[in-house]
Amino acid sequence: MEKNLIGKSVLVVEDDKKIRNLVKIYLVKEGYEVLEAVDGLDAKEKIEKLDPCIMILDLMLPKFDGEEICKWVREDLKSMMPIIILTAKVSEKNRINGFKLGADDYVVKPFSPAELMVRIEAVLRRTASRCGKLSFSGLTIKPVKGEVLINGKQLELTLFEFKLLHTFMQHPDQVLSREQILTFIYEKNEKVVSDRTIDVHIKHLREKLRTKTPKDYIQTVRGMGYKFVGL
């Protein structure tokens, strides 16, 4: 899986615990953050509160069925969150209706978990502009909204600190030199800070992160640069 897909949050909406756990095992193995909902009402609450990047949605659910959830997401929330329907409804009519409701893909049970992972990756590639949110171990960044959350609590950052954190989270577990970091942050011909000044900004970013959590997300790799450790 490409690194830029890691850190994406996936909401699995499925009332069958065995299927939900199976999908979760594969998603965690691939590095995704997994959110779970056991019925339609639970799904609505998780979507509004947690803003997932993509949803795996069963159609036959208690309280609100999958078709109602899909319609609610597209028409009421006006959300373009990618949706993959995972269902036992196999007819052509059901498939067509699923796509008309706004689904990005339609997978029929019984299914191959490995194939589902590939489909998730493909949908996220196609819809990259619709979800820029990244999450790692309680740390979430929402580039479109300009928000950073740690365990649900907002963290105030300067614009440069925000860009730094976003750069790190887009390249998890990769050692980035100061020069690479500046290349990612700045456009061509844009005025840049020195590669030593960036150390000061990273120090301040680390200090702000530590006010909310003891986890050391940004590590120094001596003689090479810095690395973001998300898991």
C-alpha positions as CSV (number, residue, x, y, z in Angstrom):
1,M,0.0,0.0,0.0
2,E,1.2,3.5,-0.8
3,K,2.3,5.5,2.2
4,N,0.0,8.4,1.5
5,L,-3.0,6.1,2.2
6,I,-1.8,5.2,5.7
7,G,-3.4,7.2,8.5
8,K,-6.8,7.3,6.8
9,S,-9.7,6.5,9.0
10,V,-12.2,3.9,7.9
11,L,-15.7,3.6,9.4
12,V,-17.0,0.0,9.2
13,V,-20.8,0.0,9.5
14,E,-21.8,-3.7,10.0
15,D,-24.1,-5.3,12.5
16,D,-22.5,-8.8,12.0
17,K,-19.7,-8.8,14.6
18,K,-17.7,-11.6,12.8
19,I,-17.7,-9.7,9.5
20,R,-16.9,-6.4,11.3
21,N,-14.0,-8.0,13.1
22,L,-12.7,-9.7,9.9
23,V,-12.6,-6.4,8.0
24,K,-11.0,-4.7,11.0
25,I,-8.2,-7.2,11.1
26,Y,-7.3,-6.6,7.5
27,L,-7.6,-2.8,7.8
28,V,-5.4,-2.6,10.9
29,K,-2.8,-4.8,9.2
30,E,-2.7,-2.3,6.3
31,G,-2.2,0.7,8.7
32,Y,-5.7,2.2,8.7
33,E,-7.4,3.7,11.7
34,V,-10.6,1.7,12.2
35,L,-13.9,3.1,13.5
36,E,-16.9,0.8,14.0
37,A,-20.7,1.2,14.0
38,V,-23.1,-1.6,14.8
39,D,-26.3,0.0,13.3
40,G,-27.6,3.0,11.3
41,L,-28.0,5.3,14.3
42,D,-24.5,4.5,15.6
43,A,-23.2,5.2,12.1
44,K,-24.8,8.6,12.0
45,E,-23.3,9.5,15.4
46,K,-19.8,8.3,14.4
47,I,-19.9,10.2,11.1
48,E,-20.9,13.5,12.7
49,K,-18.5,13.2,15.6
50,L,-15.4,11.6,14.0
51,D,-15.6,12.6,10.3
52,P,-14.1,9.4,8.8
53,C,-12.3,9.4,5.5
54,I,-14.2,6.5,4.0
55,M,-17.1,4.3,5.0
56,I,-17.7,0.6,4.4
57,L,-21.4,0.3,4.6
58,D,-23.7,-2.7,5.0
59,L,-27.2,-2.1,3.5
60,M,-29.2,-4.3,5.9
61,L,-28.9,-2.6,9.2
62,P,-31.0,-2.1,12.4
63,K,-32.5,1.4,13.1
64,F,-31.5,3.0,9.8
65,D,-30.7,0.9,6.8
66,G,-27.6,1.5,4.6
67,E,-29.6,3.1,1.8
68,E,-31.0,5.7,4.3
69,I,-27.5,6.3,5.6
70,C,-26.1,6.8,2.1
71,K,-28.9,9.2,1.2
72,W,-28.4,11.1,4.5
73,V,-24.7,11.5,3.9
74,R,-25.1,12.8,0.3
75,E,-28.3,14.9,0.6
76,D,-28.4,16.1,4.2
77,L,-24.8,16.4,5.2
78,K,-23.8,17.3,1.6
79,S,-20.7,15.1,2.2
80,M,-18.6,13.6,-0.5
81,M,-17.0,11.1,1.9
82,P,-16.2,8.0,-0.2
83,I,-18.6,5.1,0.4
84,I,-18.1,1.4,-0.4
85,I,-21.3,-0.7,0.0
86,L,-20.6,-4.2,1.4
87,T,-23.8,-6.2,1.2
88,A,-25.5,-9.5,0.5
89,K,-27.9,-7.8,-1.9
90,V,-26.7,-9.1,-5.3
91,S,-29.2,-8.1,-7.9
92,E,-28.4,-5.7,-10.7
93,K,-31.2,-3.4,-9.5
94,N,-29.6,-3.2,-6.0
95,R,-26.2,-2.4,-7.5
96,I,-27.6,0.3,-9.7
97,N,-29.6,1.8,-6.8
98,G,-26.5,1.8,-4.7
99,F,-24.5,3.8,-7.2
100,K,-27.5,6.2,-7.7
101,L,-27.5,6.8,-3.9
102,G,-23.9,8.0,-4.3
103,A,-21.8,4.9,-3.5
104,D,-18.3,4.8,-5.0
105,D,-18.0,1.0,-5.1
106,Y,-20.3,-2.0,-4.5
107,V,-18.9,-5.3,-3.0
108,V,-21.1,-8.3,-2.7
109,K,-21.0,-10.9,0.2
110,P,-19.4,-13.4,0.5
111,F,-16.3,-11.3,-0.3
112,S,-12.5,-11.5,-0.4
113,P,-11.0,-9.3,2.4
114,A,-7.8,-8.9,0.4
115,E,-9.8,-7.7,-2.6
116,L,-11.8,-5.3,-0.4
117,M,-8.5,-3.8,0.7
118,V,-7.5,-3.2,-2.9
119,R,-10.9,-1.6,-3.6
120,I,-10.5,0.7,-0.6
121,E,-7.1,1.8,-1.8
122,A,-8.4,2.3,-5.4
123,V,-11.3,4.4,-4.1
124,L,-9.1,6.5,-1.9
125,R,-6.8,7.2,-4.8
126,R,-9.7,8.3,-7.0
127,T,-11.2,10.4,-4.3
128,A,-8.0,11.8,-2.8
129,S,-9.2,15.4,-3.0
130,R,-12.4,14.5,-1.0
131,C,-10.5,13.5,2.2
132,G,-7.3,15.0,3.3
133,K,-7.7,14.0,6.9
134,L,-5.0,11.9,8.4
135,S,-5.0,10.2,11.8
136,F,-2.4,8.4,13.9
137,S,-2.7,7.2,17.5
138,G,-5.1,9.9,18.6
139,L,-3.5,12.7,16.5
140,T,-5.7,14.0,13.7
141,I,-5.1,16.7,11.1
142,K,-7.8,18.1,8.9
143,P,-6.1,20.2,6.2
144,V,-9.3,21.5,4.6
145,K,-10.6,22.8,8.0
146,G,-7.1,23.8,9.2
147,E,-7.6,21.8,12.4
148,V,-5.4,19.6,14.5
149,L,-6.9,17.4,17.2
150,I,-5.3,15.2,19.9
151,N,-7.7,12.8,21.5
152,G,-10.5,15.0,20.3
153,K,-9.1,18.2,21.8
154,Q,-8.1,21.0,19.4
155,L,-4.4,22.1,19.3
156,E,-3.6,25.6,18.2
157,L,-0.6,25.9,15.8
158,T,1.0,28.6,13.7
159,L,0.6,28.3,9.9
160,F,4.2,27.1,9.6
161,E,3.8,24.6,12.4
162,F,0.6,23.3,10.8
163,K,2.4,22.8,7.4
164,L,5.3,21.0,9.2
165,L,2.9,18.6,11.0
166,H,1.0,17.9,7.8
167,T,4.3,17.2,5.9
168,F,5.4,14.8,8.6
169,M,2.0,13.0,8.7
170,Q,2.0,12.6,5.0
171,H,5.3,10.7,5.2
172,P,5.0,8.4,8.3
173,D,8.0,6.4,9.4
174,Q,10.2,8.1,6.8
175,V,13.4,10.0,7.7
176,L,13.1,13.5,6.2
177,S,16.1,15.9,5.9
178,R,15.6,19.6,6.5
179,E,16.0,20.2,2.8
180,Q,13.3,17.7,2.0
181,I,10.9,19.2,4.5
182,L,11.4,22.7,3.1
183,T,10.8,21.3,-0.4
184,F,7.5,19.8,0.6
185,I,6.3,22.9,2.4
186,Y,7.3,25.7,-0.1
187,E,6.3,26.3,-3.7
188,K,9.0,27.3,-6.2
189,N,10.2,30.9,-5.9
190,E,8.5,31.2,-2.5
191,K,10.6,32.8,0.2
192,V,11.9,30.1,2.6
193,V,13.4,29.9,6.1
194,S,16.9,28.5,6.6
195,D,17.3,24.8,7.3
196,R,18.5,25.7,10.8
197,T,15.5,27.9,11.6
198,I,13.3,24.9,10.8
199,D,14.8,23.2,13.9
200,V,13.4,25.9,16.0
201,H,9.9,25.5,14.5
202,I,10.1,21.7,15.0
203,K,11.1,22.3,18.6
204,H,8.0,24.5,19.2
205,L,5.8,22.0,17.4
206,R,7.0,19.2,19.6
207,E,6.4,21.3,22.8
208,K,2.9,22.0,21.8
209,L,2.2,18.4,21.0
210,R,3.6,17.3,24.4
211,T,1.2,19.7,26.2
212,K,-1.6,17.3,25.0
213,T,0.1,13.9,25.0
214,P,3.2,12.2,26.3
215,K,3.7,10.5,22.9
216,D,6.7,11.6,21.0
217,Y,5.4,11.8,17.4
218,I,8.4,13.6,15.9
219,Q,11.8,12.0,16.5
220,T,15.3,13.3,15.7
221,V,17.4,11.0,13.6
222,R,20.9,12.2,14.3
223,G,22.9,13.3,11.2
224,M,19.9,12.7,8.9
225,G,16.8,14.7,9.9
226,Y,13.5,13.9,11.5
227,K,10.9,11.1,11.4
228,F,7.2,11.1,12.2
229,V,6.3,7.9,14.2
230,G,2.5,7.5,14.2
231,L,1.9,4.0,15.5
